[in-house]
Amino acid sequence: MKSKTSNSKSELNLAVAIWGPLSPLSKSALEQLLDLFSLSVGLGDLLFLEGKWYVTHSGLLRLARRSRCAGIDVRPVSKFCEPPSQRWAFKATVYKSRTCRGFVGYGDADPSNVSYLVHGAEMRVAETRAVNRALRKAYGIGICSVEEIGSFAESSAPARESKKLPPQPANGNGHSTATVRDRLCQIIRQHQLDPNLVKSYAADFCGTQALREATREQVENFIAHLADWAEKDRNALLCQLNSYARTQEGAA
């Protein structure tokens, strides 16, 4: 009991360190999430945006694993998909056990309801949203997942133009691969990030097994996303990166 209480206090202290003072209501909500679902602020399971708590995709997957989820079936809903327009819809079914009839969730995505940072990846966003909804239904999580609102910080922000990377010096070609790599290294050094965790996060963000398999456009989108998040909320970014450290330890 003492250990559980100590862990809750540690998570609360970490949340305050990341997002600043929390209202009594926000603290109470966090304590309930920690107690009921064993979610972790430090591992990036939760995010606090504009006074509300959101669960993350990685947090839901960890919860499913702890609960010995039997499987997740994900399929596109063809009649709602329009590939030329980057409109996608998926149906996900979560099976909590081998005898479970399944908990169903739907997710959709198109250029109008996703962050500009992930334009071109609408299919993966739709799939993630479907899985998140199904997992939330299966395990009784009432709060929305952050992926369902489109981005970590832009859900209620006014529309703005897509950011472009500042021009970088290069030998003969301003768009060389070396320039992209140098820009990424610069961000890692500037914000003192773990390069291995950044690499793992980049591959996940781009939807590839390894970063080298990603297209140049995907990598540039990731760099813009990383730089923006590091500037706005480095502590929250570190929590996200630390979730990959846990994954690497489990695979070792």
N, C-alpha and C positions, 0 to 999 in steps of 0.2 A: 504494500500500500504506500509506504514511504517513497519507494522507488518511483512509483507511478506519479505521485504528487510532485516529486522532485523533477521528473521529466516534464510535467506540465508547466512548472514554473520556468524551467529552462527554455521551453518553447515560447512561452509568453515573453520572456526577456528578450529572446532573439527577435520575435515579431516587433517589439517596441524599438529595438536597435535598428531594424530594417525600415519600418514604416513610421516611426515616431510614436508619440503618445496615442493610445487607443481609448475610445470611450468605454465606459462600463459595459454597455450593450455589446460592443465589438469583442471585448475581452471574454464576456460570457459565452458568446457564440463560438469563439475560438476554443475555449475550454471544452465545450460540448463536442465539437468536431474532433478534438484530440482524444477525448474520452470514448466516444462512440465508435470512431473509425480508425483510431491509432494513426492519424495522418501526421505528417511532420513538416514544420515550417523550414527547418534546416535542409531537408532533402528536396525542397521545391514542390511539395504536394499541394500547397496552398498559396494563393496570392491575395493581397488586400488592395482593392482598387476602388477609389471614390467611396469609401466607407462600407464596402461590401466584401465578403469573403468569396473567393472562387476556388474550386478544386481544379487541379491540372490533369492533363492526360496521363503524365507519368505517375501522379498520385493515385489515379484510378486503377492503373495497371498494377501498381504495387499492392493495392488493396485486394484486387482480384487474385493475385498470386498468393497473398497471405491467407485468403479465404478458400484456397484450393479450387478456383474456378475450373470447371471441366472443359470449357472451350468457348470460342467466339467465332461465329460465322458471319461474314460480311459479304454482301452482294450488291452490285449496282441495280438501281431501279430504272430499267431502260426507258420506260415511257416518260420519265422526267429528266432524262439526260440529253443534252445538246452539245456534243463535243466541239463543234465549230465555234460555239458561243462560250465555251468553257463553263457550261452549266452541268453540274453533276448532282446526283442524289444516290444515297446508299441506304441499305437496310442492314442493321446489325442485330444479331441475336446472341444473347449471353446465356450460357448454360451453367448454372451454379453447381450442378451435379450431373451424373450420367442419366438420372431419371427426371431431371428438370425439363419442363415443357418449353422453357425459354422465355427470356425477357427481351422484347423488341424495342429498338430505337431507330429513328430515321434522322439522317443528316443531309443537308444540301449546302451547296456553295456555288457562287458565281462571282464575277469581278465586282459586282455591286455590294456584296456583303462580306468581303474578306479584306484584310489589310493590303495596302499597295505593296507591302514588303513580300507578300507571298503570291502576288499575281503570277499566273502560270502554273501554280500548284493547287488549283481549285479542287481537282479530283482527290488529292490526298487530304485536303482540309475537310471535304465532305465526308470522306471515310472516317476520319478522326472524330468528327462531330457525331456521326451515327454510333460509333463505338462508345463514346462518352455518354451519350444519352441512355444507351442500353445498360451500361455499367451502373449509371446512377439509379436507374429503375431497379436493377437487380439487387443492389445493396442499400437501397433506401436513402440515397444522398439527395437532399432537397435543394442544395445550393447549385447554381449553374456552374458549368466548367468554363474556364477562361477561353478555351478554343472555340466555344460556341458563340462568343461575342465578337469574334473576328480578329482581335489582337490583344496584346497585353495592356496597351495604354491608349488605344485610339477609338474605343467603342463609342465614346461620347464627345470626342474631339471634333472640331469642325473640319470639313474636307480641306485637304491641302495638296499641294503639288508634290509629286514624287521627288524624293531627295536624290541628288546625283552626287557621285563621289567627286571630290575635288580633283582637279588635274594633278597628275603626278609625273615627275620626270622619268623618261625612259629612253632607251637607246634606239632611236630611229622610229619607234612606234609607241604612241602614247597609250596603247591598249595591250601591251605585252603581258604574258603570263607572269613575268617577274614583278611587274608593277602591282598586280593584284596580290601576289604573295607578300610583297613588301608592305602593302597597306595593311594586310591582316597582321603581320608581325608588329607593325607600328602600334596597332590597337592593343595587342597583347602586352607589349612592353609598357605602353602608356598607362594602362589600367591594371598592370601586374596580374594578369590572368594566367592560368595553367594552360600551356599550349596543347597538351595532350587532351585535356577535357574540352577545350575549344574545338579541337579537331573532331572529337566524338559528337559534340553538339552540332557542328557544321554538317557532318554526314547525315545526322538525323533530320536536321532542318531541310536539307536538300533532298531527302528521301532516297539516299543511296547507301549501299553497304560500306563504301569507303569514299572519302572526300575526293579522291582522284577520279572517281566515276562521274562526278557532278559536272554540269555544263558551266561555261564561264558566266552566263547570266545568273545561274543559281548561286554561284559563289559570290558574285557581286551583290546580289540581294542579301545574302547572309552577312556580308561585311557591313553593309549599310544598316542592317538590323542590329548587329552586334555593337557597332559604334554608337547607335542611337540609344540602345538600352544601357550600355555602359555609362554613358553621359547622364542619363536620367536617373537610373537607380542601380548602381554597381552592386549593392548588397543583394538585391533580388536576382541579379544576373549570376552572382556567385552561388546562390542557392540552386539555381537551375543547373549550373555546371557541376555542382557537388552531387547532383542526382546521377550523373554519369560516372562519378568516382565509385559510387555504391554499385552500379551495374558492372563496372570493370572488376571490382573486388569479388563479386559473385561469380564472375566468369573465370576467375583465376583458379 
